[in-house]
Amino acid sequence: MVRDEASVAATDYPEVNSVLQELLLGARALLGHRFIGMYLDGSLAIGDFDPGTSDIDFVVVTDGQLPPQTFVALKTMHEQIAAGASKWAKELEGSYIPQRALRHDRRPGPLPYIDRGSTLAMVHQESGYWVIHRHMIREHGVVLVGPPPQTLIDRVQPAELREAVRGILRGWWMPMLLKGPLLQNSFYRCYAVLTMSRMLYTMRHGAVVSKPVAARWAQEALDPRWRTLIRDALAWSQHVAPDLDQTLAYIRHTCEYGDQTQADAEGR
């Protein structure tokens, strides 16, 4: 289904829709014939959006790589959006990716990317990032404007999802066991614990579910020693934050499980 960009009503949150409409109109005007479509990813797509903790995940699909002058124009546009009065103006997280790369490129080169609270930059995501997001967009993505994502993206197989998770563990989370200043932040520990639960679910089942769904599964399926940690993470509270040592142990457990599944896969 192709939506009309004149009125974005993709979510149940009017302020979020307003920011999305500003982004869509601006991106489409700057990209012109290079614009193929814009899709919602992440929590707004998979159904675990929380106004207190979530950001706005989006992907804009383009016809080919963007020239430097277009990147500069997009960066200026994002800075103008972020200067708006709505808190959601600073909560955008997303990428501009060529359609050919989106279809089945396991790790595209550097692409225009904005993280919440930051400015647009050229970023080369860690191994596995686009495999997960390709699956999310294809199976759960919300179309703002453009063709159905199933026509743009090849199906991602369960084995690819498992390997993508292991790649992210190796590239991002294992180094954090040695030096992880981000984990000093209580909210980041909540994010880490819920993300580990989600990664364990994907490695077990070859599928992607929301963080709350994965956390509830982990409380029942994993060793009971993790239940309090996961409960504290689900609360997203600085007053009852996940214990730092336990969070590190949970990350280590997830990384070790990833190594185990890798060895098992190679031994078949």
C-alpha positions in Angstrom: 0.0 0.0 0.0 1.3 3.5 -0.9 0.2 6.2 1.5 -0.4 9.8 0.7 2.4 11.9 2.4 0.0 14.9 2.8 -1.3 13.5 6.0 0.8 11.2 8.1 -1.2 9.3 10.7 0.9 6.2 11.0 1.0 6.1 14.8 -1.4 6.7 17.7 0.7 9.8 18.8 -0.2 13.1 17.1 3.1 14.8 18.0 5.0 11.8 16.6 3.0 12.0 13.4 3.7 15.7 13.1 7.5 15.2 13.3 7.2 12.3 10.8 5.3 14.4 8.4 7.9 17.2 8.6 10.7 14.7 8.0 8.8 13.0 5.1 8.0 16.2 3.3 11.5 17.6 3.8 13.3 14.4 2.7 11.1 13.9 -0.4 11.6 17.5 -1.4 15.4 17.2 -1.1 15.7 13.8 -2.7 13.4 14.4 -5.6 13.5 11.5 -8.1 15.9 9.7 -5.8 13.2 9.1 -3.2 11.7 5.6 -3.3 10.0 5.3 0.1 10.0 5.9 3.8 9.2 3.3 6.5 8.9 3.0 10.2 11.2 0.5 11.9 11.9 -0.4 15.5 9.4 -0.1 18.3 6.8 1.7 16.3 6.8 -1.1 13.8 7.0 -4.1 16.1 4.5 -2.9 18.7 6.5 -2.1 21.8 6.6 1.7 21.5 6.8 3.4 25.0 6.4 7.2 25.0 8.7 7.4 28.0 11.7 5.5 26.6 11.3 4.9 22.8 12.6 6.9 19.9 11.3 7.2 16.3 13.0 4.7 14.1 12.8 5.3 10.3 14.4 4.3 7.1 14.3 6.3 3.8 15.1 4.2 0.7 16.8 6.0 -2.1 17.6 5.3 -5.8 21.4 5.0 -5.6 24.0 6.6 -3.4 23.4 10.2 -2.5 25.9 12.9 -3.7 27.7 15.0 -1.0 25.6 18.1 -1.6 22.4 16.1 -0.9 23.9 14.8 2.4 24.7 18.3 3.5 21.2 19.4 2.6 19.7 16.5 4.6 21.9 17.3 7.6 20.7 20.9 7.6 17.1 19.7 7.4 17.6 17.4 10.4 19.1 20.2 12.4 16.1 22.4 11.6 13.7 19.6 12.6 15.6 19.1 15.9 15.2 22.8 16.7 11.4 22.3 16.9 9.4 22.6 20.0 8.3 19.0 20.2 10.4 16.6 22.3 10.0 14.1 19.4 12.0 16.4 17.1 15.1 15.2 18.9 14.1 11.5 19.0 14.6 10.6 15.4 16.9 7.6 14.6 17.3 6.4 11.1 19.2 5.9 7.9 19.1 6.7 4.2 19.9 3.6 2.2 20.0 2.8 -1.5 17.4 0.3 -2.5 20.0 -2.1 -4.0 21.9 -2.2 -0.7 18.7 -2.7 1.3 17.6 -5.7 -0.7 20.4 -8.1 0.4 23.6 -6.3 1.3 24.8 -7.9 4.6 26.9 -4.8 5.5 26.5 -1.8 3.3 29.2 0.9 3.4 28.9 4.1 5.3 25.4 5.6 5.0 23.7 8.8 6.2 22.5 8.0 9.8 21.1 10.0 12.6 20.9 8.8 16.3 18.6 10.3 18.8 19.9 13.7 20.0 22.6 13.8 17.4 23.2 15.2 13.9 23.2 13.3 10.6 26.6 11.6 9.9 28.0 9.0 7.6 28.1 5.8 9.7 29.3 2.3 8.9 27.1 0.1 11.1 28.5 -3.0 12.9 28.2 -6.4 11.3 24.6 -7.7 11.6 22.9 -4.3 12.0 21.3 -4.2 8.6 20.4 -7.9 8.6 18.2 -7.3 11.7 16.7 -4.1 10.4 16.1 -5.5 6.9 14.1 -8.3 8.5 12.2 -5.8 10.7 11.3 -3.5 7.8 10.3 -6.4 5.5 8.1 -8.2 8.1 6.9 -5.4 10.3 7.7 -2.1 8.7 5.0 0.6 8.5 4.8 2.3 5.1 4.6 6.1 5.2 5.2 6.4 1.4 6.4 3.9 -1.0 6.0 0.3 -2.3 5.4 -2.6 0.1 8.7 -3.4 1.7 8.4 -7.1 0.7 8.9 -5.9 -2.9 12.2 -4.2 -2.0 13.8 -6.7 0.4 14.6 -10.4 0.1 13.4 -12.6 2.9 15.9 -12.9 5.8 16.4 -16.5 6.9 16.6 -17.6 10.6 20.2 -18.6 10.3 21.0 -15.1 9.0 19.3 -13.5 12.0 21.3 -15.7 14.4 24.6 -14.9 12.7 23.7 -11.2 12.7 23.1 -11.2 16.5 26.4 -13.0 17.0 28.1 -10.3 14.9 26.6 -7.5 17.0 27.7 -9.3 20.2 31.2 -9.6 18.9 31.4 -6.1 17.5 29.6 -4.1 20.2 28.9 -6.0 23.4 32.0 -8.1 24.0 34.3 -5.0 24.1 31.9 -3.5 26.7 32.8 -6.3 29.1 36.4 -4.8 29.2 35.5 -1.1 29.1 31.9 -0.1 29.1 31.4 3.5 30.4 27.9 3.5 28.9 26.9 0.9 31.4 27.5 3.4 34.2 24.2 4.9 33.0 21.2 3.2 34.7 18.9 3.6 31.7 21.6 2.1 29.4 21.8 -0.9 31.7 18.0 -1.3 31.2 18.5 -1.2 27.5 21.4 -3.6 27.7 19.5 -6.2 29.7 16.4 -6.0 27.5 18.6 -6.2 24.4 20.4 -9.3 25.7 17.0 -10.9 26.3 16.0 -10.2 22.8 19.3 -11.5 21.4 19.0 -14.7 23.3 15.4 -15.1 22.0 16.6 -14.6 18.4 19.5 -17.1 18.8 17.1 -19.7 20.3 14.2 -19.2 17.9 15.6 -17.5 14.7 13.0 -14.7 15.0 12.8 -11.2 16.3 10.2 -10.0 18.9 9.8 -6.8 20.9 12.0 -6.3 23.9 9.2 -6.7 26.4 8.1 -9.9 24.8 11.6 -11.2 24.8 12.2 -10.1 28.5 9.0 -12.0 29.6 10.2 -15.0 27.7 13.6 -14.8 29.3 12.1 -14.6 32.8 10.4 -17.9 32.2 12.8 -19.8 30.0 16.2 -18.8 31.4 17.9 -19.5 34.8 15.9 -18.0 37.6 18.9 -16.0 38.7 18.2 -13.5 35.9 14.6 -12.8 36.9 15.2 -9.9 39.3 17.7 -8.2 36.8 15.2 -8.5 34.0 12.3 -7.2 36.2 14.4 -4.1 37.1 15.2 -3.5 33.5 11.6 -3.7 32.4 10.8 -0.9 35.0 13.1 1.6 33.2 13.6 3.3 36.6 16.7 5.1 37.9 15.5 4.4 41.4 15.5 0.6 40.8 18.2 0.2 38.3 19.6 -3.1 37.1 22.7 -4.1 39.1 25.9 -3.3 37.2 27.7 -6.5 38.1 24.7 -8.6 37.2 24.2 -6.7 33.9 27.8 -7.4 33.0 27.3 -11.1 33.9 24.2 -11.2 31.7 26.0 -9.7 28.8 28.8 -12.3 29.3 26.3 -15.1 29.5 24.7 -13.9 26.2 28.1 -13.6 24.5 29.1 -17.1 25.7 25.8 -18.5 24.4 26.5 -16.8 21.1 29.9 -18.5 20.9 28.4 -21.8 21.8 25.7 -21.6 19.0 28.4 -20.6 16.6 30.5 -23.6 17.4 27.4 -25.8 17.2 26.6 -24.4 13.8 30.1 -24.9 12.5 30.2 -28.5 13.8 27.1 -29.6 11.9 
